[in-house]
Amino acid sequence: MFRPLPMKQVLIQLLADDLPRAALTLAELGVFSPCSKEGFNEHFPNIPGAHYRELYHQACSRLQKIESHITLRPALSISPTRVISEQELNTTNEWLGEVWERCSSFEEHFRRLTDEEHMLNQLEQTLDNFASLNIDLSLLHGERLFLDLHVGMLPSVNVPKLREAIGLADYLLFSYLENSNNTHVIIMGSKGAREQELRSVLDTAGFHALEIPPELDDKPDRIRTDLQQRRNAVALERAERQQAMQACGEELRAQLEQSRDLLILAESFVAMEDAARNVGHLAIISGWVPERELKRVESALHTTLDSPFQITASTPSRAEHREVPTYLPVNWLTSAFSSLVKQYGVPRYGEINPTLIFALSFIAMFGMMFGDVGHGAVIVLAAWLGRKRLKSFTPFVICAGLSATLFGLLYGSLFGYEHLFHAVWIAPLSDPLYMLSMALFWGIGFMVVISLLYIHNRLVSGEISHALFDTNGVVSITLYLSVLSGAYNFYQSGSFGWLPAALSIFTLLTLLGFKLIETHAPPGERMLVATIETFETLTGYVSNTLSFLRVAAFSLNHVALAIAVFTLAEMMEGTGHVLMVIGGNLFILILEGAIVTIQALRLEYYEGFSRFFSGDGEEFKPLKLSLQGAK
């Protein structure tokens, strides 16, 4: 529960012909993580199945592209499982290639229809630019012997100046459409020596020529009718092709699903990659197995393999811990909390599994900050009703709601009403200083626990010096507690106390000495850096502890928001009063609920996780059939 499962590094020696069968058996078990071991590369230089892998990846690629056109039903079970031969995989790959050719012909046809629809849209948009002319647009095509003609648009503000400028060259400008900031115009004049001069003037005015496609060789109303007829024809052809594609899917779906199941079975051998090696007829498989599953693996291999094999298991040394994958077993209750832990990182092998600690502390802090019987009950009810959407996060939300309900009983609050029943513990606003002190004690306890976890993790990793002298080590936590003890003595009696003072000075100097040894720099710079880092350690503890005051602050804020809602409600009567109370409570539930969740996660990640585990571990990813991985 508090540790990743102990792992064993296993080496399976078997005949090369049994590799596919062994891979399939291990995938069915779902407890073996393949991993290549460099020490065997020299004696087993070959990685078998290169062509098999090539066929598999090509077939998967083809099936994936086919599935974009033909929807397959989810794979529910594959029974019985069997080894897929290279010849069978090749036959499947070739058949998928033929199916993809059929699908790609549909895809190409759909692409052509889409292009034609796009062209029709462009023609219709172009037609809109000339619709108000109401003339045969073919008259505007091509060169003319005596007439220089230009059709286009320019910014409306430039039209008067352009009309005046081209008038000097005996050209005429007619505007036929104005929209937004642009004006569509026709410019005409006699051909002659001033054509080049006109083009320079048009460029200066921001004139943009409009091309008239050859398809627009008629009056606009007739062209629009023709475009609509072509659009209808394209839609009809698309519908026919889609119907043909659907018929193709119905015809091929069953065989495609069989091909998918075949690829699922073939995947186990492909996923072995370089963890499976051979020389001649002798082969090995290397990887990681949880210690508790070792006998089950050996028993399954004995059952499925006809030829003899040998399996050896070794315990990883402390120096190998960074290479060992971390297996964090989860259940329906801890799944969501484990996912949130992994958002920060995966603990190294041997380190404390923070999932349970995270779950308990997060749930407690959420309840402290959002304590209300009614609000908590609504969260629980909403989580249950939305369990299909929340899936594995349903227990997470239900636990948060139950915590809010429990602290609501302790605070005596029901939908913000604090006079309906007596608080079991205390109403937060009745003594804010007491609530702040409780939050401070919670923060101190949290920081101590986190530091102890860090010390444990460093001892497990063999980093004794860091466990003793690092920022979160024994010396640092002793300094933190001695300063807190002295501050409390000073608050109580006005004296810091000789024992806390002696401990504070001793641990501070010890920490400074360690920082001096760890810092590599010239003497002056080393002293400066070590001094800054030493005091940063102390101030870090203090600031992190003070961060937990927000636990009390949000519990007070929760009550204050409820008071604000009731104050507004009292200004209304009848239905308005009821609506304000309901709306205000919904506002508190949604907005403050989200903020409290974020703040609790922040305290977990930054004041907690960042102190005691590095999060750079490798997650245990066992070999599985894709079917199992999707469940």
C-alpha positions as semicolon CSV with decimal commas, in nm:
position;residue;x (nm);y (nm);z (nm)
1;M;0,000;0,000;0,000
2;F;0,276;0,247;0,094
3;R;0,542;0,097;-0,132
4;P;0,559;-0,005;-0,497
5;L;0,544;-0,381;-0,535
6;P;0,882;-0,560;-0,508
7;M;1,010;-0,649;-0,855
8;K;1,223;-0,931;-0,990
9;Q;1,434;-0,917;-1,303
10;V;1,365;-1,238;-1,492
11;L;1,551;-1,416;-1,769
12;I;1,364;-1,683;-1,966
13;Q;1,577;-1,917;-2,174
14;L;1,385;-2,113;-2,437
15;L;1,388;-2,233;-2,797
16;A;1,360;-1,963;-3,062
17;D;1,054;-2,136;-3,212
18;D;0,870;-2,091;-2,879
19;L;0,919;-1,712;-2,864
20;P;0,578;-1,619;-3,016
21;R;0,393;-1,863;-2,788
22;A;0,580;-1,738;-2,479
23;A;0,514;-1,374;-2,574
24;L;0,143;-1,443;-2,613
25;T;0,129;-1,621;-2,276
26;L;0,307;-1,332;-2,100
27;A;0,073;-1,081;-2,267
28;E;-0,231;-1,274;-2,147
29;L;-0,099;-1,265;-1,790
30;G;-0,037;-0,891;-1,806
31;V;0,237;-0,890;-1,541
32;F;0,556;-0,897;-1,750
33;S;0,735;-0,582;-1,863
34;P;0,990;-0,655;-2,140
35;C;1,326;-0,487;-2,098
36;S;1,651;-0,547;-2,285
37;K;1,958;-0,624;-2,077
38;E;2,283;-0,511;-2,236
39;G;2,487;-0,789;-2,077
40;F;2,328;-1,047;-2,308
41;N;2,372;-0,855;-2,633
42;E;2,711;-1,007;-2,704
43;H;2,600;-1,368;-2,654
44;F;2,257;-1,322;-2,816
45;P;2,321;-1,070;-3,095
46;N;2,008;-1,133;-3,306
47;I;1,664;-0,977;-3,263
48;P;1,421;-1,222;-3,427
49;G;1,109;-1,132;-3,624
50;A;1,224;-0,827;-3,824
51;H;1,003;-0,913;-4,124
52;Y;0,718;-1,012;-3,892
53;R;0,729;-0,667;-3,731
54;E;0,737;-0,498;-4,070
55;L;0,426;-0,689;-4,181
56;Y;0,251;-0,614;-3,851
57;H;0,313;-0,237;-3,865
58;Q;0,206;-0,218;-4,229
59;A;-0,112;-0,413;-4,157
60;C;-0,191;-0,195;-3,853
61;S;-0,141;0,119;-4,060
62;R;-0,376;-0,010;-4,328
63;L;-0,639;-0,116;-4,074
64;Q;-0,622;0,223;-3,904
65;K;-0,684;0,400;-4,235
66;I;-0,968;0,161;-4,318
67;E;-1,132;0,230;-3,979
68;S;-1,162;0,597;-4,075
69;H;-1,419;0,477;-4,334
70;I;-1,563;0,158;-4,183
71;T;-1,656;0,157;-3,813
72;L;-1,574;-0,167;-3,632
73;R;-1,744;-0,295;-3,319
74;P;-1,534;-0,296;-2,998
75;A;-1,333;-0,612;-2,937
76;L;-1,494;-0,782;-2,637
77;S;-1,313;-1,114;-2,623
78;I;-1,066;-1,323;-2,818
79;S;-1,100;-1,691;-2,745
80;P;-0,915;-1,908;-2,788
81;T;-0,586;-1,724;-2,820
82;R;-0,337;-1,865;-3,070
83;V;0,001;-1,785;-3,218
84;I;-0,016;-1,597;-3,548
85;S;0,229;-1,726;-3,805
86;E;0,422;-1,499;-4,038
87;Q;0,243;-1,647;-4,340
88;E;-0,100;-1,577;-4,187
89;L;0,008;-1,223;-4,100
90;N;0,131;-1,171;-4,456
91;T;-0,201;-1,297;-4,601
92;T;-0,393;-1,060;-4,371
93;N;-0,169;-0,769;-4,464
94;E;-0,223;-0,830;-4,836
95;W;-0,599;-0,857;-4,792
96;L;-0,604;-0,532;-4,590
97;G;-0,409;-0,373;-4,874
98;E;-0,682;-0,476;-5,119
99;V;-0,953;-0,344;-4,887
100;W;-0,767;-0,017;-4,849
101;E;-0,750;0,018;-5,229
102;R;-1,130;-0,009;-5,236
103;C;-1,164;0,240;-4,952
104;S;-0,911;0,477;-5,105
105;S;-1,110;0,481;-5,430
106;F;-1,409;0,599;-5,227
107;E;-1,188;0,848;-5,047
108;E;-1,055;0,982;-5,377
109;H;-1,408;1,015;-5,511
110;F;-1,523;1,198;-5,198
111;R;-1,220;1,427;-5,228
112;R;-1,309;1,504;-5,590
113;L;-1,669;1,582;-5,489
114;T;-1,545;1,806;-5,209
115;D;-1,317;1,990;-5,452
116;E;-1,609;2,037;-5,690
117;E;-1,828;2,171;-5,408
118;H;-1,548;2,410;-5,315
119;M;-1,520;2,525;-5,677
120;L;-1,897;2,581;-5,695
121;N;-1,881;2,788;-5,377
122;Q;-1,602;2,998;-5,525
123;L;-1,797;3,046;-5,849
124;E;-2,104;3,151;-5,653
125;Q;-1,897;3,395;-5,449
126;T;-1,745;3,535;-5,768
127;L;-2,090;3,560;-5,922
128;D;-2,206;3,769;-5,625
129;N;-1,938;4,025;-5,721
130;F;-2,095;4,068;-6,065
131;A;-2,461;3,994;-5,993
132;S;-2,569;4,359;-5,988
133;L;-2,436;4,413;-6,345
134;N;-2,721;4,201;-6,487
135;I;-2,546;4,157;-6,825
136;D;-2,406;3,866;-7,018
137;L;-2,074;3,820;-6,838
138;S;-1,914;3,672;-7,151
139;L;-1,902;4,029;-7,284
140;L;-1,634;4,108;-7,023
141;H;-1,402;3,822;-7,133
142;G;-1,091;3,855;-7,345
143;E;-0,905;4,136;-7,520
144;R;-1,079;4,402;-7,732
145;L;-0,942;4,576;-8,040
146;F;-1,019;4,934;-7,940
147;L;-1,141;4,915;-7,578
148;D;-0,926;4,890;-7,265
149;L;-1,150;4,731;-6,995
150;H;-1,075;4,658;-6,626
151;V;-1,311;4,494;-6,371
152;G;-1,214;4,487;-6,005
153;M;-1,244;4,642;-5,662
154;L;-1,061;4,900;-5,451
155;P;-1,100;5,074;-5,114
156;S;-1,407;5,299;-5,122
157;V;-1,211;5,600;-4,991
158;N;-0,989;5,590;-5,303
159;V;-1,274;5,591;-5,558
160;P;-1,315;5,974;-5,596
161;K;-0,942;6,033;-5,637
162;L;-0,908;5,745;-5,888
163;R;-1,207;5,872;-6,092
164;E;-1,048;6,215;-6,109
165;A;-0,702;6,079;-6,197
166;I;-0,815;5,847;-6,479
167;G;-1,048;6,116;-6,615
168;L;-0,735;6,309;-6,718
169;A;-0,646;6,010;-6,938
170;D;-0,998;5,999;-7,089
171;Y;-1,095;5,682;-6,892
172;L;-1,436;5,628;-6,731
173;L;-1,509;5,464;-6,395
174;F;-1,845;5,306;-6,310
175;S;-1,915;5,160;-5,962
176;Y;-2,171;4,878;-5,952
177;L;-2,142;4,731;-5,602
178;E;-2,030;4,861;-5,265
179;N;-1,983;4,641;-4,953
180;S;-1,806;4,706;-4,626
181;N;-1,499;4,916;-4,712
182;N;-1,459;4,815;-5,078
183;T;-1,623;4,924;-5,403
184;H;-1,652;4,708;-5,717
185;V;-1,588;4,910;-6,032
186;I;-1,555;4,885;-6,411
187;I;-1,294;5,108;-6,574
188;M;-1,291;5,158;-6,951
189;G;-1,122;5,374;-7,208
190;S;-0,969;5,363;-7,554
191;K;-0,655;5,159;-7,614
192;G;-0,347;5,366;-7,663
193;A;-0,023;5,496;-7,521
194;R;-0,166;5,562;-7,174
195;E;-0,245;5,200;-7,084
196;Q;0,084;5,154;-6,893
197;E;0,034;5,484;-6,713
198;L;-0,317;5,372;-6,611
199;R;-0,186;5,049;-6,458
200;S;0,054;5,247;-6,238
201;V;-0,233;5,467;-6,117
202;L;-0,450;5,159;-6,043
203;D;-0,172;4,999;-5,837
204;T;-0,132;5,319;-5,635
205;A;-0,509;5,328;-5,565
206;G;-0,511;4,969;-5,437
207;F;-0,709;4,832;-5,732
208;H;-0,750;4,453;-5,731
209;A;-0,858;4,294;-6,060
210;L;-1,141;4,040;-6,049
211;E;-1,107;3,747;-6,285
212;I;-1,426;3,619;-6,444
213;P;-1,411;3,238;-6,471
214;P;-1,511;3,089;-6,808
215;E;-1,802;2,914;-6,633
216;L;-1,967;3,255;-6,589
217;D;-2,052;3,307;-6,956
218;D;-2,417;3,401;-6,921
219;K;-2,648;3,634;-6,733
220;P;-2,618;3,601;-6,351
221;D;-2,967;3,455;-6,298
222;R;-2,909;3,180;-6,554
223;I;-2,564;3,107;-6,412
224;R;-2,704;3,079;-6,059
225;T;-2,963;2,826;-6,177
226;D;-2,690;2,623;-6,347
227;L;-2,473;2,632;-6,033
228;Q;-2,760;2,505;-5,818
229;Q;-2,823;2,219;-6,061
230;R;-2,456;2,121;-6,046
231;R;-2,464;2,142;-5,665
232;N;-2,766;1,912;-5,652
233;A;-2,591;1,665;-5,882
234;V;-2,283;1,662;-5,656
235;A;-2,501;1,606;-5,346
236;L;-2,683;1,318;-5,518
237;E;-2,355;1,157;-5,626
238;R;-2,215;1,193;-5,273
239;A;-2,523;1,026;-5,126
240;E;-2,489;0,737;-5,373
241;R;-2,121;0,694;-5,293
242;Q;-2,188;0,704;-4,920
243;Q;-2,453;0,435;-4,963
244;A;-2,206;0,224;-5,163
245;M;-1,942;0,281;-4,893
246;Q;-2,189;0,170;-4,625
247;A;-2,272;-0,145;-4,823
248;C;-1,898;-0,214;-4,855
249;G;-1,861;-0,177;-4,480
250;E;-2,144;-0,420;-4,409
251;E;-1,986;-0,669;-4,647
252;L;-1,635;-0,647;-4,498
253;R;-1,696;-0,562;-4,130
254;A;-1,692;-0,917;-3,994
255;Q;-1,370;-1,009;-4,174
256;L;-1,210;-0,678;-4,074
257;E;-1,290;-0,749;-3,710
258;Q;-1,127;-1,091;-3,748
259;S;-0,819;-0,921;-3,894
260;R;-0,812;-0,678;-3,602
261;D;-0,828;-0,965;-3,353
262;L;-0,547;-1,137;-3,542
263;L;-0,330;-0,824;-3,514
264;I;-0,405;-0,805;-3,141
265;L;-0,272;-1,156;-3,100
266;A;0,033;-1,080;-3,316
267;E;0,114;-0,765;-3,118
268;S;0,257;-0,949;-2,816
269;F;0,555;-1,084;-3,012
270;V;0,609;-0,750;-3,188
271;A;0,604;-0,560;-2,855
272;M;0,891;-0,770;-2,722
273;E;1,128;-0,578;-2,951
274;D;1,490;-0,624;-2,834
275;A;1,387;-0,786;-2,503
276;A;1,368;-1,109;-2,706
277;R;1,701;-1,214;-2,860
278;N;1,843;-1,531;-3,007
279;V;2,150;-1,706;-3,140
280;G;2,070;-2,004;-3,358
281;H;1,787;-2,209;-3,204
282;L;1,843;-2,072;-2,851
283;A;1,659;-1,758;-2,739
284;I;1,610;-1,546;-2,429
285;I;1,342;-1,308;-2,300
286;S;1,436;-1,053;-2,034
287;G;1,217;-0,821;-1,834
288;W;1,054;-0,735;-1,501
289;V;0,787;-0,921;-1,306
290;P;0,631;-0,836;-0,966
291;E;0,771;-1,079;-0,710
292;R;0,426;-1,200;-0,610
293;E;0,346;-1,294;-0,973
294;L;0,662;-1,493;-1,040
295;K;0,515;-1,837;-0,966
296;R;0,208;-1,763;-1,180
297;V;0,431;-1,669;-1,474
298;E;0,636;-1,987;-1,440
299;S;0,324;-2,202;-1,408
300;A;0,163;-2,047;-1,718
301;L;0,476;-2,102;-1,926
302;H;0,494;-2,464;-1,813
303;T;0,135;-2,508;-1,929
304;T;0,170;-2,348;-2,273
305;L;0,525;-2,437;-2,382
306;D;0,587;-2,793;-2,500
307;S;0,966;-2,761;-2,516
308;P;1,180;-2,719;-2,204
309;F;1,270;-2,372;-2,079
310;Q;1,444;-2,216;-1,782
311;I;1,342;-1,906;-1,587
312;T;1,572;-1,730;-1,343
313;A;1,486;-1,433;-1,126
314;S;1,716;-1,187;-0,950
315;T;1,657;-0,906;-0,704
316;P;1,777;-0,567;-0,833
317;S;2,057;-0,410;-0,638
318;R;2,027;-0,066;-0,487
319;A;2,241;0,073;-0,768
320;E;1,988;-0,065;-1,021
321;H;1,683;0,094;-0,858
322;R;1,669;0,375;-1,113
323;E;1,627;0,115;-1,389
324;V;1,350;-0,079;-1,214
325;P;0,996;0,012;-1,322
326;T;0,760;0,121;-1,046
327;Y;0,442;-0,083;-1,014
328;L;0,173;0,106;-0,822
329;P;-0,126;-0,127;-0,786
330;V;-0,459;0,055;-0,780
331;N;-0,821;-0,035;-0,719
332;W;-1,149;0,135;-0,800
333;L;-1,119;0,360;-0,496
334;T;-0,760;0,482;-0,546
335;S;-0,751;0,490;-0,928
336;A;-0,829;0,862;-0,959
337;F;-0,585;0,959;-0,682
338;S;-0,314;0,751;-0,850
339;S;-0,379;0,933;-1,178
340;L;-0,335;1,270;-1,005
341;V;-0,013;1,152;-0,844
342;K;0,118;1,048;-1,186
343;Q;0,037;1,396;-1,319
344;Y;0,324;1,512;-1,099
345;G;0,547;1,211;-1,163
346;V;0,610;0,846;-1,088
347;P;0,807;0,764;-0,769
348;R;1,129;0,574;-0,814
349;Y;1,137;0,206;-0,730
350;G;1,171;0,166;-0,353
351;E;1,033;0,509;-0,270
352;I;0,712;0,559;-0,075
353;N;0,395;0,529;-0,283
354;P;0,230;0,867;-0,213
355;T;-0,118;0,769;-0,340
356;L;-0,277;0,689;-0,003
357;I;-0,111;0,986;0,172
358;F;-0,228;1,213;-0,109
359;A;-0,582;1,073;-0,096
360;L;-0,622;1,116;0,281
361;S;-0,466;1,463;0,302
362;F;-0,647;1,596;-0,007
363;I;-0,987;1,472;0,113
364;A;-0,925;1,619;0,460
365;M;-0,817;1,960;0,326
366;F;-1,109;1,978;0,083
367;G;-1,352;1,916;0,369
368;M;-1,179;2,170;0,594
369;M;-1,205;2,441;0,328
370;F;-1,552;2,352;0,197
371;G;-1,733;2,224;0,506
372;D;-2,109;2,226;0,454
373;V;-2,355;1,938;0,493
374;G;-2,577;2,051;0,206
375;H;-2,300;2,132;-0,038
376;G;-2,123;1,805;0,038
377;A;-2,444;1,607;-0,014
378;V;-2,503;1,779;-0,349
379;I;-2,148;1,690;-0,459
380;V;-2,203;1,325;-0,362
381;L;-2,538;1,315;-0,545
382;A;-2,395;1,486;-0,855
383;A;-2,101;1,243;-0,862
384;W;-2,333;0,945;-0,841
385;L;-2,566;1,074;-1,113
386;G;-2,270;1,160;-1,336
387;R;-2,075;0,841;-1,268
388;K;-2,083;0,738;-1,635
389;R;-1,904;1,057;-1,732
390;L;-1,672;1,070;-1,432
391;K;-1,581;0,700;-1,464
392;S;-1,279;0,628;-1,241
393;F;-1,302;0,978;-1,085
394;T;-1,643;0,901;-0,932
395;P;-1,496;0,776;-0,597
396;F;-1,266;1,082;-0,592
397;V;-1,560;1,326;-0,613
398;I;-1,776;1,121;-0,374
399;C;-1,497;1,117;-0,113
400;A;-1,456;1,496;-0,147
401;G;-1,832;1,540;-0,099
402;L;-1,840;1,313;0,205
403;S;-1,550;1,506;0,357
404;A;-1,734;1,835;0,301
405;T;-2,044;1,681;0,464
406;L;-1,846;1,561;0,767
407;F;-1,682;1,899;0,823
408;G;-2,022;2,062;0,767
409;L;-2,144;1,869;1,071
410;L;-1,836;1,981;1,266
411;Y;-1,897;2,345;1,156
412;G;-2,278;2,332;1,197
413;S;-2,350;2,450;0,841
414;L;-2,628;2,340;0,601
415;F;-2,641;2,531;0,271
416;G;-2,489;2,825;0,459
417;Y;-2,747;2,819;0,741
418;E;-2,567;2,799;1,076
419;H;-2,866;2,808;1,312
420;L;-3,042;2,487;1,207
421;F;-2,826;2,265;1,431
422;H;-2,537;2,307;1,673
423;A;-2,181;2,270;1,549
424;V;-2,017;1,952;1,675
425;W;-1,681;2,134;1,685
426;I;-1,685;2,505;1,599
427;A;-1,846;2,755;1,364
428;P;-1,546;2,899;1,171
429;L;-1,640;3,269;1,202
430;S;-1,701;3,238;1,575
431;D;-1,324;3,223;1,635
432;P;-1,114;3,302;1,322
433;L;-0,785;3,307;1,517
434;Y;-0,849;2,956;1,646
435;M;-0,920;2,835;1,290
436;L;-0,597;2,993;1,167
437;S;-0,400;2,829;1,447
438;M;-0,553;2,490;1,362
439;A;-0,453;2,538;0,999
440;L;-0,103;2,628;1,111
441;F;-0,076;2,310;1,322
442;W;-0,204;2,109;1,024
443;G;0,067;2,264;0,807
444;I;0,339;2,187;1,063
445;G;0,227;1,824;1,089
446;F;0,210;1,797;0,709
447;M;0,563;1,936;0,668
448;V;0,703;1,698;0,932
449;V;0,543;1,394;0,767
450;I;0,668;1,503;0,424
451;S;1,023;1,548;0,555
452;L;1,016;1,203;0,715
453;L;0,908;1,057;0,382
454;Y;1,197;1,234;0,211
455;I;1,443;1,095;0,466
456;H;1,306;0,746;0,412
457;N;1,331;0,774;0,032
458;R;1,691;0,893;0,047
459;L;1,789;0,613;0,287
460;V;1,629;0,356;0,056
461;S;1,827;0,502;-0,235
462;G;2,149;0,482;-0,034
463;E;2,192;0,863;-0,026
464;I;2,282;0,883;0,342
465;S;2,434;1,232;0,328
466;H;2,125;1,375;0,163
467;A;1,900;1,201;0,415
468;L;2,095;1,369;0,694
469;F;2,194;1,709;0,562
470;D;1,989;1,799;0,254
471;T;1,716;2,063;0,244
472;N;1,452;1,818;0,371
473;G;1,687;1,593;0,570
474;V;1,726;1,522;0,941
475;V;1,927;1,837;1,015
476;S;1,679;2,060;0,827
477;I;1,371;1,921;1,000
478;T;1,550;1,950;1,338
479;L;1,628;2,314;1,260
480;Y;1,264;2,372;1,160
481;L;1,123;2,214;1,477
482;S;1,374;2,386;1,707
483;V;1,288;2,728;1,561
484;L;0,917;2,653;1,597
485;S;0,970;2,540;1,956
486;G;1,169;2,854;2,039
487;A;0,908;3,078;1,874
488;Y;0,632;2,909;2,075
489;N;0,833;2,951;2,399
490;F;0,886;3,317;2,316
491;Y;0,513;3,362;2,256
492;Q;0,430;3,191;2,584
493;S;0,699;3,325;2,819
494;G;0,895;3,588;2,630
495;S;1,207;3,367;2,622
496;F;1,333;3,161;2,325
497;G;1,480;2,893;2,554
498;W;1,839;2,769;2,567
499;L;1,772;2,420;2,423
500;P;1,584;2,541;2,111
501;A;1,847;2,813;2,067
502;A;2,136;2,565;2,094
503;L;1,969;2,322;1,854
504;S;1,889;2,602;1,608
505;I;2,246;2,732;1,604
506;F;2,400;2,384;1,583
507;T;2,175;2,265;1,299
508;L;2,211;2,596;1,115
509;L;2,591;2,571;1,124
510;T;2,580;2,202;1,030
511;L;2,357;2,280;0,733
512;L;2,586;2,567;0,632
513;G;2,887;2,333;0,646
514;F;2,715;2,078;0,425
515;K;2,622;2,347;0,173
516;L;2,985;2,465;0,169
517;I;3,103;2,113;0,089
518;E;2,836;2,062;-0,177
519;T;2,895;2,397;-0,351
520;H;3,170;2,398;-0,614
521;A;3,288;2,755;-0,667
522;P;3,563;2,998;-0,566
523;P;3,583;3,055;-0,185
524;G;3,400;3,388;-0,175
525;E;3,125;3,275;-0,407
526;R;3,097;2,942;-0,227
527;M;3,040;3,113;0,107
528;L;2,777;3,344;-0,041
529;V;2,588;3,065;-0,216
530;A;2,601;2,834;0,087
531;T;2,473;3,109;0,318
532;I;2,185;3,195;0,085
533;E;2,086;2,831;0,039
534;T;2,100;2,766;0,415
535;F;1,866;3,052;0,499
536;E;1,651;2,960;0,198
537;T;1,600;2,619;0,357
538;L;1,467;2,776;0,675
539;T;1,255;3,038;0,500
540;G;1,124;2,767;0,267
541;Y;0,994;2,569;0,563
542;V;0,835;2,880;0,711
543;S;0,672;2,996;0,387
544;N;0,544;2,647;0,306
545;T;0,394;2,619;0,654
546;L;0,226;2,958;0,623
547;S;0,076;2,844;0,291
548;F;-0,149;2,615;0,491
549;L;-0,321;2,918;0,644
550;R;-0,528;2,917;0,324
551;V;-0,702;2,606;0,462
552;A;-0,854;2,821;0,736
553;A;-0,891;3,122;0,507
554;F;-1,112;2,930;0,266
555;S;-1,320;2,783;0,547
556;L;-1,385;3,140;0,663
557;N;-1,441;3,253;0,304
558;H;-1,701;2,979;0,258
559;V;-1,902;3,117;0,549
560;A;-1,852;3,477;0,435
561;L;-1,989;3,397;0,088
562;A;-2,295;3,235;0,245
563;I;-2,351;3,549;0,458
564;A;-2,327;3,765;0,144
565;V;-2,585;3,546;-0,032
566;F;-2,829;3,566;0,261
567;T;-2,777;3,942;0,291
568;L;-2,880;3,985;-0,073
569;A;-3,168;3,742;-0,028
570;E;-3,303;3,940;0,269
571;M;-3,331;4,244;0,040
572;M;-3,585;4,050;-0,168
573;E;-3,919;3,893;-0,092
574;G;-4,108;3,582;-0,197
575;T;-3,979;3,413;-0,512
576;G;-3,683;3,649;-0,541
577;H;-3,561;3,549;-0,196
578;V;-3,580;3,178;-0,278
579;L;-3,413;3,222;-0,618
580;M;-3,130;3,425;-0,463
581;V;-3,065;3,157;-0,198
582;I;-3,065;2,879;-0,459
583;G;-2,858;3,074;-0,712
584;G;-2,611;3,186;-0,446
585;N;-2,560;2,831;-0,325
586;L;-2,505;2,713;-0,683
587;F;-2,250;2,990;-0,728
588;I;-2,067;2,881;-0,411
589;L;-2,078;2,516;-0,517
590;I;-1,938;2,573;-0,864
591;L;-1,696;2,862;-0,824
592;E;-1,563;2,808;-0,473
593;G;-1,572;2,430;-0,517
594;A;-1,340;2,460;-0,816
595;I;-1,110;2,707;-0,638
596;V;-1,085;2,490;-0,326
597;T;-0,999;2,185;-0,540
598;I;-0,722;2,380;-0,713
599;Q;-0,586;2,512;-0,382
600;A;-0,582;2,165;-0,223
601;L;-0,399;2,025;-0,526
602;R;-0,152;2,312;-0,508
603;L;-0,072;2,236;-0,146
604;E;-0,026;1,868;-0,231
605;Y;0,200;1,929;-0,531
606;Y;0,413;2,224;-0,421
607;E;0,426;2,191;-0,044
608;G;0,414;1,811;-0,050
609;F;0,532;1,625;-0,358
610;S;0,807;1,870;-0,450
611;R;0,973;1,799;-0,114
612;F;0,981;1,424;-0,081
613;F;0,988;1,249;-0,417
614;S;1,156;1,328;-0,744
615;G;0,884;1,197;-0,975
616;D;1,136;1,068;-1,230
617;G;1,063;0,698;-1,186
618;E;0,966;0,469;-1,475
619;E;0,612;0,336;-1,461
620;F;0,564;-0,039;-1,489
621;K;0,403;-0,105;-1,827
622;P;0,335;-0,476;-1,862
623;L;0,306;-0,653;-2,192
624;K;-0,065;-0,686;-2,268
625;L;-0,295;-0,768;-2,551
626;S;-0,441;-0,445;-2,687
627;L;-0,777;-0,589;-2,590
628;Q;-0,673;-0,593;-2,223
629;G;-0,510;-0,251;-2,241
630;A;-0,836;-0,095;-2,357
631;K;-1,040;-0,221;-2,065
